[in-house]
Amino acid sequence: MRRSILRAVGGYLPDRIVTNDDLARTLDTSDDWIQERTGIRRRHIAAPDELTSDLAVAAARRALARADLGPDRVDLIIVATSTPDHTFPATATAVQRKLGCGPGIAFDLQAVCAGFAYALATADNFIKAGQASTALVIGAETFSRLLDWTDRGTAVLFGDGAGAVVLTALEQPGTALDQGILATMLAADGRHYAHLQVDGGPSSTGTVGHLRMNGREVFRHAVGELTGAARAVLDAAGLAIDDVDWLVPHQANKRIIDAVGKKLGIAEAKVVVTVAEHANTSAASIPLALDRLYTSGRLDRGDLLLCNAMGGGFAWGAALIRW
């Protein structure tokens, strides 16, 4: 069968770093308080002249270079983002232009922190259907521009960044030992819309708005949905938890990551955790974690990767990938 092979990954974090101590100068908080509740030590913040598309392009260039592919080979670009450059056109078209890709499919996908899982599944389906051969799937966010910097409940949690993967088509035998994306799962439940949202938008207020979150409800649902999504993709591929080499979860909160790993029965040494270094980068967090795993030299050909994420909506999903 035709599979989507993950050829390469690339990441980018802006130069400016804001530590917990920096935030404590203006918020009623402390480094100890933030680390104890979230595991976060610092976050990266985009420069005033850095757009989401700029972050996306930097990550995409690194991924393409590692894949040894030129931009002319890319016929599909999906940018998962909740912070586009403009209301329209799609940030993906800006990425296409800046990279110098030829005419092809380019669009944005908005599923907040689950955005990369949604974008990966969408690109996989394009490739399996024969409508694309080489895809750039990018998670890119400038979440700092949605934050109320006087709200310690949300201001400490998020940062900016981008991660990208290159997918290419390859015929495979069609077994659980295949390389590439083996299974994906997506879901959403709009009944929880108000628990994690931005209080603005073109159609409602005509403003960008600020991020608002019911942290208790997000935590409660995240652990259950992330665990269920992980098990669903393993079942779909006919594989078991013991087959997983790396759990690469959405990097929202160390306590959520720990709880999901424990509930799944995955050893802590197999869980990729990067939230301390860049906080919650929403749709960028999984590809950034993949990039860290790759650059650390710990990722081996044939390793089985389990990625899962949940975000506003609530929307959630998972992907099972053999590197």
HELIX and SHEET records of a PDB file:
HELIX    1   1 ASN A   20  ALA A   24  1                                   5    
HELIX    2   2 ASP A   31  THR A   38  1                                   8    
HELIX    3   3 THR A   52  ALA A   67  1                                  16    
HELIX    4   4 PRO A   71  ARG A   73  5                                   3    
HELIX    5   5 THR A   91  LEU A   99  1                                   9    
HELIX    6   6 VAL A  112  ALA A  114  5                                   3    
HELIX    7   7 GLY A  115  LYS A  128  1                                  14    
HELIX    8   8 PHE A  143  LEU A  146  5                                   4    
HELIX    9   9 ARG A  152  ALA A  155  1                                   4    
HELIX   10  10 GLY A  190  HIS A  195  5                                   6    
HELIX   11  11 GLY A  215  ALA A  237  1                                  23    
HELIX   12  12 ILE A  241  ASP A  243  5                                   3    
HELIX   13  13 LYS A  254  LEU A  264  1                                  11    
HELIX   14  14 GLU A  268  LYS A  270  5                                   3    
HELIX   15  15 VAL A  275  HIS A  278  1                                   4    
HELIX   16  16 SER A  282  ALA A  284  5                                   3    
HELIX   17  17 SER A  285  THR A  295  1                                  11    
SHEET    1   A 5 ARG A   2  TYR A  12  0                                        
SHEET    2   A 5 ASP A 160  GLU A 171 -1                                        
SHEET    3   A 5 THR A 134  THR A 142 -1                                        
SHEET    4   A 5 LEU A  76  ALA A  80  1                                        
SHEET    5   A 5 ILE A 105  LEU A 109  1                                        
SHEET    1   B 2 ARG A  16  THR A  19  0                                        
SHEET    2   B 2 ARG A  42  ILE A  45 -1                                        
SHEET    1   C 4 GLY A 180  ALA A 188  0                                        
SHEET    2   C 4 ALA A 315  ARG A 322 -1                                        
SHEET    3   C 4 LEU A 304  GLY A 311 -1                                        
SHEET    4   C 4 TRP A 246  PRO A 249  1                                        
SHEET    1   D 2 LEU A 196  VAL A 198  0                                        
SHEET    2   D 2 LEU A 211  MET A 213 -1                                        
END                                                                             
